[in-house]
Amino acid sequence: MGVQANVSGLVGEYRALFDGLERCETELLEQRLISDAEWSTQAAEHLLQLANDYGSFMLRNALAISLALRIEDGDMGF
């Protein structure tokens, strides 16, 4: 499966996971990431912060760069 299919699949999973919640409901979004997607508390907070701070345009480019440079886990160790 290609990267684009992986990302598309993840988008669908997160849409379903966050169904009925709004962007501003940070605590509820974090709880769903922790309980349903098995992210740690720190990782859930960080993921939402990244999404809110940078948005899809910047993160899409960061994803492309990390794939081009073969950076899978990054320096933070998530």
N, C-alpha and C positions, 0 to 999 in steps of 0.2 A: 504494500500500500504506500502510495506517495505521500509526501509531506502535506500537500494541499488537501488530500483526502483525510489525513490525520487531523488537520486543523479544522476542516469542515465538520468532522465528527465531533470534535471537542466543542465547537460552537453549539451544535445541537444538544450535546449533553449539558452544557452550562445553561442554555436557554431553558431546558426542562428543569434543571436543578433550581433555577432562580424564578421559575414560573410564579407569578402572583406577587413578586417582590419588586420594589422600586430601588433605584440606584442609591437613594439616600438612606435606605434601611441597612446601614453598614453592619450592625451587630447581627441581624438576621441572616444577611448574606454570608458573613463569616461563619455563623453556626451551621449553615447548610454545607459550606465547604469542609468544615471540620467533621460533622456527623455523617454526611452522605458521600463526600468525595475523599474522605480520609486524609485531609491535609492537616498538618499541625497548626496550632493556634498562631504561631509566628508566621508560618508560610501563608495562611489564609489572610492574615492582616496585610502582609507584604504584597500578595497578589492583587488584592483590591486596591491597595494604595498605588501600585504600578498602573493599574487600569485607569484609575481616576486621575493620576498625575499626568500620564503620557498619552492615553487614548490609543485607539487602534492604528492611526496613521504612523505614529512614531514606533509603536511596538511591532507593527508589521515589518517595518524596516529593520528593527533590531532582530526580529526572528530571522529574516533573510540573511543578515550579516552573521548571526550565530551559526546558521546552517552552512553558509559559505566557508566559515572559518572552523567548522566542525567543533563548535562549543556546545556540548550537550548539557552539562550540569552547572556550569559557571562557577565563579569564585566563592559565592555565598553558600554553596553546598546544599541547596534545596534539592 
